[in-house]
Amino acid sequence: MKQRIKRILAWGLFSLAMLVGSGMLLADHLMPPATGLPGFALPVQPGQTELDRELEPLLARHPGKTGAILLPDGLDAFAARALSARKAGRSLDLQYYIWHDDLTGHLLMHEAWKAAERGVRVRMLLDDINTSGKDAALLALDAHPNIEIRVYNPFRNREGLGRLVEMVQRMFSITYRMHNKAWIADNRVAIVGGRNVGTEYFDAHGETNFRDLDVLLFGPEVEQASAIFDTFWNSDAVVPIDRLNSKPRQKLDTVLTAIKEEARGRLARRYLDRVDLSPNLRAYLAQELEPHWTDRIRVLSDPPLKWKETQPGTYLVAELFEVVRETRRKALLISPYFVPGDEGVAALAALVREREAHVGVITNSLAANDVVAVHGGYANYRKRLLRTGVKLYEMRPQVTQSEASLFGSSGASLHTKAFVVDDRYGFVGSFNIDPRSIDLNTEMGVLFDDVPLALALREEYLRLSDKDNSYWVYLDGDGELRWLDRASEPPVVLDHEPESGLWPRMLARLVGWLPVESQL
C-alpha cells in the first residue's frame, strides 16, 4: 500500500513538473495568437458629436491646455462614465483590469450597447484573468456589429478544470496582467485612474465600498490616452473574445435581455436616483463645474508586452520614481497595496535623512486589506520605515476580516493609487507601490506638474489620513509598533493590528516569512 502511494505521488509530482516545465519552455506558443485586425482611434471631427459641440468652446478658451477634474466620489465616477457614453457619437474605447458581472457592470454595459445602437463604435479591452464565467455577457455584447471585445494575455480554456490546468502550466507567463484603467469617449474625454468597473468602485455595494480616485480629462492629453489604448489593442498580447469562445445565439439573446432588464429594474433606478442627486453632477449639468487647466500634464503607461522589454527604463515606474526622488520638502504617497522592498525603503529614507523632507504614506490596515498576503509583505518593512522617519497611516476597515481572502479581492477601504510631491507634482493612476506593479503588471496613470491640481490631491491625502479614516502607526520608546486611534475620546493606543483577529494576524505573519514577495 505504501509503495502504491509513493508511486502515485511520484507520478503526480512528475506530471506537475512536466506541466510547469512545458509552460516555461513553450510559454509564448501556449498563449493564443493575436488574430485581431489592426484598429485605431477615430479622429476628432469638429462639431460632429454632442461632446465635440460641448467641449470645443471650452477648449478654445484654453488653447493647448488639458482640463482635469479629480473624481474621489464613486457616484461622480459612475456619472462621468455614463454621461460621456450617452453623449458620445463617434467612439467608446474602454480598457479595464476588472469588469464585474454586477449592477454597475451591467449598467455600463447597457450604456455601451445603447451607444452602439446609435452607431457609435465601441471597443472593450479587458484583462482575461477576471473574465472566468463572464464570456456569455461579453460575447452577447461582441455580437453587436458596432462592438468588439478583446482580452489581454488570455486563456485558451475558458472555464472549469481545463482553465485551472492551463493556469498551472502557464504559471510563469499567466502572472503578467494588464492593470490599466481607461474610459475614452469620442477621443474627447478620458477617465484614467484606479477604478475598475464594479459596485464597490461606484458606491453601489451594500456593505463594502472602495475609496478610490480617477482623473477626468478634456483636451490634448486625451489623444495620448487613445494612443495608449491603440498600442494595447494592436499588441501581440491581445485576442478577440470571439476567437476564444462561442455560445448559441439563443443564449446570447437571453443574457443580453437580462442585462437590459436589470438596467431598467428597481435596484438600478434606486442607484441612478442617487447618482442624479450628486452635487458635482448637478454642477456639471448647470455648467458650473470648472476643471483645472494645465499644459503640464501627461497620460503615461507601461508597454503592453512589458515582460519582454529589455530596457526597464521604459517602465512607468522609472518616471514615477524620478519625480519622487527629486522631492525637496514633502512627498505624500497613497498606495492600498504597499510593499516598498529594500530599494524603496532606502529611497524614502534618503529623502528624510538627506533632504529633511516630510514623507507620509497611507495604506490599508490588516483589517481593511482585502489581500492578506500583501499585508504580510508590507509588515516586513513597517518598522524599518518608521525608524527612518517615514510617517505611516493605515486605513480603518470598511470590511470585516472574515470577508477578506489570501489572494482574492472581496472589498477594502482604500483603492486610491496616487502621490503628491512638494505641493506641485502629482500622479493618479493604477500603480501600486509593490513588486507586481513594478515588474509584472502593465500600469497607467496621469502625471502632472501643476500647483492647483497638486493642492487638490493633497486635500484628498489629508482627508484619508485624518483621525476618522485612519490609524497613525508609530514606534514606542521600546521600538514596538503601536497604533493610535485618534477618533476615540480620549485617543487610544493599540498594541496589535487594529480590528483584526488572531487568525488573520497569524496568516499575514506566515506570508511575510514565505518567498513570495515578487508576486505581491
N, C-alpha and C positions, 0 to 999 in steps of 0.2 A: 504493500500500500504506500509506504514511504517513498519507494523508488518511483512509483507511478506519479505521485505528487511532484517529485523532483523533476521528472521528465516533462510534466505539464508546465511547471514553472519555467523550466529551461526553454521549452519551445515558445512559451509566451514571451519571455524576455528576448529570445532570438527574433521572433516576429516583430516585436516592438522596435528592436534595433534596426532591422531591415526596413521597416516602415519609415522610421525617422531618417535613416541613412539615405534612403531613396529620395526623400524630400529634400535633404541637404544637397544631394548631387544634381537633382533634376528640378530644383525649385522654380526656375524660370519657365520650364516646359510644363510643369504641373498647373501653373496659373493659366486660366483660359485666355486665349489670344485676343487682343483688341481687334474688333471687327467693325467698329462703327465708322461711318463716313465722316470726313472732316466737317466741322461746323464752327461758325464764328458769330460773334455778337452782331446784331443788326445795327447799322449806323443810325445815329440820331438824324431825324428829319424835322426841320423847323415847322412847328405848328401842326404836325401830323396827328399827335395824340393829345389827350387831355393833360397828361403830365408835361408834354412839350409846352403846351399853351400856358399852363400854370407856372412853370418854372422859368421860362425864357425871360420875362420881365425882371424877375428876381436876380437871375444870373447876370443880366445886362447891367444891373446896378452894382455888381461886384465882379467886374471883369477879371478873369484869371484866377479867381479865388473859389475855394470849395466851402460850402456850408456844412456845418457839423452840429448835430444835436445828440447829447448823451441820453440814453434810454435806460435808466436804472429800474423803472417800474415795469412789471410784467404785463399789465394791461396796455400800457402805452406801446410796448414792444410788439404785442399782438396786433394792436390797431395799426401801427405803421406798416406791417406786412400786409394785412388785409386791405387797407385803403390803397396802398400802392398797386396791389393786384387788381382792384376794382377800377382804378384809373388808368391802368396800363392799356395800351392799344397796339403795341408792337411786339414786345417780348417780355418773358419772365425767365430769368436764369437763377436757379435755386440750388445751392451746394451745402450739404449738411452731413455731419457725422451720425446723428441720430434723427430719425423722423418717426415718432411714436404712433402706434395704431390706436389713438385715443381721441377724445373730443376735439382738442385743438388741432391735432394732426389731421383729423377728418375735415374740420372747418377750413383749414388752409388748403387741403387737397381740393375741397369743393370750390374754393376761390380760384385755384389754378385751373380746374376744369371749366368753370364759368368763363374765365378769360380765354381759354382755348375755343370755347363755343363762339366767342366774339371774333375769332380769327387771330388771336394772339399766339405767337409761337412760344411754347413752354418747354424748357429743358430742365430736367431734375437730375442732379448728380449726387448720389448717396454712397457713403461708405458701406461695404457689404457685411461688416461684422455684426451689424444690428438689424439685418433685414430678415432673419430667420422667421418663418411663419407669416411674412408680410407680402409675399410675392403676388398673391391674388389681388390685393388692393393696388399694388404697383403696376401689375400687368393690365388691370382694368383701366387705369389712367393712361398707360402707354398705348392702349388700343386706339385712343383718340388720334386722328390724323395730325393734330397740331401739338401733340405731346410726345416727347421722347424721354425715356428714363435710362440712365446708365449707372453702373455700380463700380466702385473702386476696389481693386485687389479682391475679386470675387471668388466664391466657392463654386466649383463645378457641381457639387452635390448640394442641393438646395435645402434639404431638411433631413431629420431623422439620423439614423446610425451612420449613413454614408457621409453626412456633413461632419459628424464627430470624428470619424476615421480620418477624413481629409484634414481636419484641424490638427490631429496628432501628427500626420505625415508631413504637413507643411508648417509645423510648429515654429520654425525659424522664419519663414517668409510670411506667414499669415499675421505675424505680430506687427507688420508695417501697416499703419492705418492713416486714413485721411481725416484729420480732425478739424478741417476748415469749416467755417460757417459764413455763408453769404447769401443775401436775398437781393436780387438786382432786377429792377423794373424799367423797361424801355431804355436801358443804358443811361437813364437819367437819375435814378435813385438807387442807392445801395445801403443795405443794413449789414454791418460787419461787427462781430463781437464774440461773446461767449455762449450765447443761447443756441441750443438745439431746438427742435420742434417737439413739443410735448406739454402736457398740462402743468407739470411742475415748473416749467420755464416761463409760463404766462399767467401765473397766479390763478390757476384754474383747478389745482389739485385740492381735494377735500381736506387733506391733512398736512402735506409737506410741500413747500414751495422753495425754489432756489432764489437766493439773492444774486442777481446777475446783471450784466451790463453789455449794451450794444452801442454802436455809434451809427446814427442815421446821416448819410452823406448826400449832398446835391452838388453837381458841378464836375470839374475836370477829373478829379480822382475816381469818379465812378467808372470812367473808361478804363482805369488801371484795374479796378475790381473785375471788370468784364474780361480784360486781357488775361488775368489770372485764371478766371473760370475757363476760358478757351484753352489755356495751356493744359489744364487738367482734363477737360472734355476730350481733347485730341491725343492724350497721352497713351502709352502702351499699357498703363495700369488700369484702364477703364474699358468696360464691356457693356454693350446694350443689354438690358434685362431680358428682352425677348429672345436673345441668343442663348440664354441660360435655362429658361423655363417656359412652359406654356400651360395654359389652363383652358378648359372648354368655354366657349363663348357664353353659354348659359351661366356658368359660374361667375364669369367676369361681370355680366349684366346684374346678377344678384348682388355681388359685392358693391358695385357702383351705386345701385339703387339704395342699399343700406347706408352708404356714406351720405348720399343726398338726403335721405330721411332723417338721419341723425343731425345733419346741418340745419334742418328745418324744425327740429324737435324742441321739446320744452326745456331740457337742460341747456341746449345751445342758445335758446332765446334768453334764458336767465343769465348766462355768461355774457352774451353780447350786450345785454342791457347794462351790465356792469362796465363793459368796455365803453359804451356810449356816455357813461357818466364821468369818465376820466377827465379831470381838469385840463390836462395837456391836449387831449383830443378835441375838447371844446375850443381851446385856444387856437388850435390848428384850423379848425373849421371856420373860426371867426377871423382867420388870417392875423392872429396876434402872437403867434409863436415865432420868435426870432432866432435863427441859427447863429452860431459863432462862424464868422467868415475869416478864412486864412488861406494863404498861398504856401504855407509851410506845413503841409500835411501829406502823408503818403500811405497808400494801401500796400502792404507787403505780404509775401507768402514764401514758404519753402517750395522747392521744385516738386513736381508730382512723383518723380522717381528718386526721392531723397536718399534712399538706401543705396543707390548706385552712384551717387555723386562722389567724386574723388577729392573735391575741394570743400571741406567743411565751412570755409568762409562764405559759401553761397547759402548757408542755412540762415534762417530768420534769427536764430539765437545770436549770431555774430553781430548783427546790427543792434539788437536789443542790449547785449552785454556792453557794447561800446558806449551806448548812451548812459547806462548805469555806472560804468567805470569812470566816466567823466564827472560824476557828482561832485559838487563843491560844498554844498551846505546840507542838503536833505534829499533822501531817497525813501519814498513811501511805496511799499510793494504789497499787492494783493494777489494771493495765489491759493486757491482752495486745496490743491494738492501740491505740497511744498516739500521737496526732497533736494536740498541745495547741493549735496555732495561736498567733498573736501575742497574742490576748487571754488564752489560758490561761497562756502563759509569763509575761505581765505579772502575772496574778493570783497565781501561785505565787511569783514574785519578790517581790511586795509582802509576802507572809506572812513570808518570810525577812528582808527588809530592814526592814520597819516593825514586825513583831511579834517578830523574832528567833526565829521558830518553826523547828523542825526539819521539813523537808519531804522525804519519801522517796518514790520511785516505783519500782515493779517492773514491767518489761515484758519482752517477748521479745527475745532477741538475734536477729541476722540468721539465724544457723544454726537457731534454734528457731522462727522466724516462718514460718508456712505461707503467708503472703500477702506476697510480697516488696515489692509496691507500697506497702503500709502502712509497712514499714520504711523505704522511701525517703522517705516523708513525715515520719516520726519523726526520721530522721537530720538533717533540716534544722534541727531545734530542739535537738539534743543539746548542742552547745557552749554555746548561749545559756542553757540550763537550768543547766548546770554552773557557768557564770560567775556566776549569781545565787546559788549556794549550795545549789541543789536536789541531793539525793543520788539517783544513778541506779544501779539494779541490773538486769542483763539475764540472763534465764533461760538456763541451759545447754540445749542441744538434746536432744530425745528422737527426733529425726528427722533423717536425712541431708539435706543441702541439695538433692540430686538429686530428692528426693521432693516438694519444695515447688514451688509454681506461682505465676505472677504475680498472678492474681486469684482462684485457686481455693483449696480447703482440702483438704490431704492429711494433716493431723495436726500438732500443735505441742505444745510442752511446757507452755505456760501458756494457760489459757482463763478463769481467775477474773477477775471484774469486781467490785471492792469498794474501800471505803476506810474508814478509822477515824480520827476526829478527837479529839484531847485525851483519848484513852482513855475516851471517853464516848459519842460519836456514831458511828454506822456505817451502811454501806449494803452490800447484797449484791444483785446482780441481773444484768441483761443489758446494762447500759450501759457501752460503751467510751468512753474519753476521746478521741474523734475526731469529725470533721465528720459522718460518716454517722450515728452515734448521736445527735448533737446536732440535725441538721436533716432527715435522710431516713428513718431507721428509727423505728418505734414501739418504745419500750423499757419495761421493767417491773422492779420490784425491791422490796426491803424496806428501809425506813429506820427507824432506831431511836435512842433516847436511853436507853441502859441500860449501866451500867458493867460488870457481869459479862459481858454479851454482847460489848461492845466489847473487853474484855480477851481473850476467846476469839478474836475476829477478829484482834487484834494478834498473838496467838501464831501464827496462820496466816501473817501477813505476815512475822514473824521466821523462820518455817520456810522460806518461799520465798526469803528474802533471805540465807539462811546460805551458807556457803562451798561446801557440797556441791551447792547448787541454782542458784547464780547467780554471775555475774562482777560485781565492783564496777567501775564506769566513772568515770574522773576525768580531769582535765587535768593534764599535767605542767608543769614550770617554763616550757616554751616555749609553753604553751597548746595542746598537741596531745593528741588523745584517746588514752587508754590504758585497757586492761582488766586488772584484777588477778585472776589465778586463785589464789584463796586456798586452794583444796583441795590444791594441789601443795605438796610439801615440798622445798625452801623455796618460798614463793609466787613465781609467775612473772608478769612484766609483759609484756603483749602490745601490739604497736603497730598491729594491724589487727583487723578483726572476727573474733572467735574462731571456729574450726572451720568457716570458710566459705571457699570458693574464689574465684578471681579473677572468674569469670563472675557469680555472684550479687552480688558487691560492685559490679561494674560496672553490673549491671541495676538494683540499688537506687539507685545514684547517678543513673542516667539517669532513672528515675521521679521522683526528687527534683527534677529540672530541669523536668519537664513540668507543665502547669497542670491537674492532676487532683486536687489536694488536697481539693476539695469532695466528691469521690466516695469518699474513703478512710474 
